[in-house]
Amino acid sequence: MRVLVQKVSKASVKIEQEVYNSIGDGLLLFVGFSIDDHHTIIDKMVEKLIKLRILEDEHGKINNGILESNLEILSISQFTLYAATKKGRRPSFSMSANPEVAREYYDYFNEQLNNHIPVKTGQFQADMQVELINDGPFTIMLDSEEYQWHK
C-alpha cells in the first residue's frame, strides 16, 4: 500500500466538471494498493498515518500529528502509484491490485481513517480532475513495503 500525503491549503476533486468534494487546510491523500496488500496492512497504514508527526506545532516545528490538528482530509484512489517504469517506455501496472479488490480496500481504508478524523473522498474509477494548492510544499510517500509488518 502506498499513500502520497500532500499538505494543502485547499484541494478539490471534480467529476464531469462538477466539484465532487473539496477541503480547505488539510491533507490530500493519493492512495494505491498492490496485489500483496490486505486488511492488516491497511489497518497499520492508517495507524501510521494518524500518528505520523508531519505538521507544525505552535512553535513552527514539524512535531504534530493529524489528530492534534484541525485539518481536513481528501482521499483519492490512485492505482498509478504502483506504476513500474524500469523496463521499456510504457508503465506496467501489474503490481496494482485489481479494481474489485482495490475498491474494497479503498473503501475500507477510508472507513478506518474516518474512525479517527472525517474523510472526504473522490469517486473510485471515475475520471477525476484534482486541483490543489500544495502548502509548503510538503509531500511524503508512505509505502507499506518499508515496514516490517508488511510481510
Buried (B, 14 or more C-beta within 10 A) or exposed (E): BBBBBBBBEBBBBBBEEEEBBBBEBBBBBBBBBBEEBEEEBBBBBBBBBBEBEBBBEEEEEEEBEBEEBEBBBBBBBBBEBBBEEEEEEEEEBEBBBEEEBBBBBBEBBBEBBBEBBEBBBBEBEBEBBBEBEEBEEBEEEBBBEEEEEBE
